[in-house]
Amino acid sequence: MIKTDVLVIGSGISGLSYAIKIAEQLPDTKITIVTKADQEESNTKYAQGGMAVVTDFEQDNFTKHIEDTIRAGDGVNDPEVVKLVVEKAPERFKEIVEWGANFDQKDGNFALGREGGHTENRIVHHKDITGWEIERALLETVSQNPNIEILPYHYVIDLITQHHLDKAHNEEEIECYGAYILDEVNKEIKKITAKITLVATGGAGHVYKNTSNPIIATGDGIAFVARAKGKVSNMQYIQFHPTVLYSKHDGMLFLISEAVRGDGAKLRTKKDQAFMHKYDEREELASRDIVARAIDNEMKILGDDYVGLDCRAMDQQKFKEHFPNIYEKCLKEGIDPFQQLIPVVPAAHYLCGGIEVDMNGQTSIHNLFAVGECTNSGLHGANRLASNSLLEGLVYGHEAAMKTVELLKENQFNFENLKSVPEWNDEGMTIMDEMVLVSYLRKQLQEMMSDLVGIVRSNSRLQLALKKHHEIQEVVTELYNYSIISPQLSELRNLVSVAELIITQSIAMKENKGAFFNKDLK
């Protein structure tokens, strides 16, 4: 058994900033970060556009940012949460700059971009790899704190709660004592106990066959919190990014940042016809749900596999400076964006619901916090405003850290329960001699979710999805019960859990809001 004061699950902006804050406040506190890939791999790393922060108070203000966020979220947002995040943004941004993150400047001020749903230029960025730059700076800062340890290739199987103890409890009094974690290098399952645990596992894009998310985004945190009887909500709100580079291959697709449209790119059909004016007066700068449904509708009407993003009239030098990675990727794919339309399609991008948390990042389970895309904080409502995600990770990482520091100082933890936490038991289970069944079931689940629970849903599709899901779930449950656990099997189990939450909460939804659209509802 490994004992730590704070266990952080995930090494993106949420988990790293949270750990740094606690380390600064309590230098004698032991903080252990576990991540299922290498320490640099996270959704944060792939964020291109930037972070929404009010910095130009002559042109912009908090009220505008708040209104833009609530408009994009279709009014489902928690206004107090939106106010907190927007008003704390400049302070948190200043801190991350002090930690060494570099952002593009122009004439001595931060260069500000504009993206869909924003009424002002307020996106601070580092070229088109903002997330990568933030991740780099945070990891360097973490390395300077000797009380923080990062364990890569440590895969969390389940949280440790009273469910693992031979103790009576009710669902209002669930406590978290740490997690069971598979050390992939040494092929052993560790029991890590902690006073406080933070879930910062990112999104669940790979529940669909096409996504902008890295391969690690399998909804792990949401799934194991749900299994521990934690509250999870708003899973019906899946944001599909309107423009990822079209590919005939499933999996992670290359994102064409919304900032490209913010700088003037236009959407066109394969026959070079503009169409966004038919759907919204803001045209290409409408919120993501509107643009994604517009593209989806045009593709269905025309029978096309993709639409085109037109960058031909844009300033070529500015494009190359602002979007060097996008430009390079297009050239590698044989596309000259100044001569041809870039073929794009919508893909699963961001989950707006998740683990319910309060304004301190506390979940419904005692001593368990959650921050970032795996949560339903109330910031995004029914649809995320572009570039508010990195911001949420920083602000909530701070709020959760401050509350954690408070709890650690109070030191009111029930250590008696930690002594009776059992070791992981896989007696009688067998090692899977091949992964083809896991791969097959994963593809079946992703195909079903993409076809039946995608951008546009219907009552009949959702009912069929529920039936198909039960069939897949039955096989996966049997596999899990009789096989020695592997990351691949555990991820499949988590994807099945997440899919069920999306389907059932979509069926329960009785009106179209934001990213959720059922064509049978008025």
Secondary structure, DSSP 4 states (H G I P E B T S, - for coil): -EEEEEEEE--SHHHHHHHHHHHHH-TTS-EEEEESS-TT-STGGG--S-EE----TTT--HHHHHHHHHHHTTT-S-HHHHHHHHHHHHHHHHHHHHTT----EETTEE-EE--TT-SS--EE-STT-HHHHHHHHHHHHHHT-TTEEEEETEEEEEEEEGGGTT----TTS-BEEEEEEEETTTTEEEEEEEEEEEE-----GGGSSEESS-TT-S-HHHHHHHHTT--EE-TT-EEEEEEEE--SS-EE--B--HHHHHTT-EEE-TTS-B-GGGT-TTGGGS-HHHHHHHHHHHHHHHT-S-EEEE-TTS-HHHHHHH-HHHHHHHHHTT--TTTSPEEEEEEEEEE--EEE--TT-B-SSBTEEE-STTEE-SSSTTSPPTT-HHHHHHHHHHHHHHHHHHHHHHT---HHHHHTPPPP--TT-B--S-SHHHHHHHHHHHHHHHHHSSSSB-HHHHHHHHHHHHHHHHHHHHHHHHB---HHHHHHHHHHHHHHHHHHHHHH--S-BTTB-BTT--
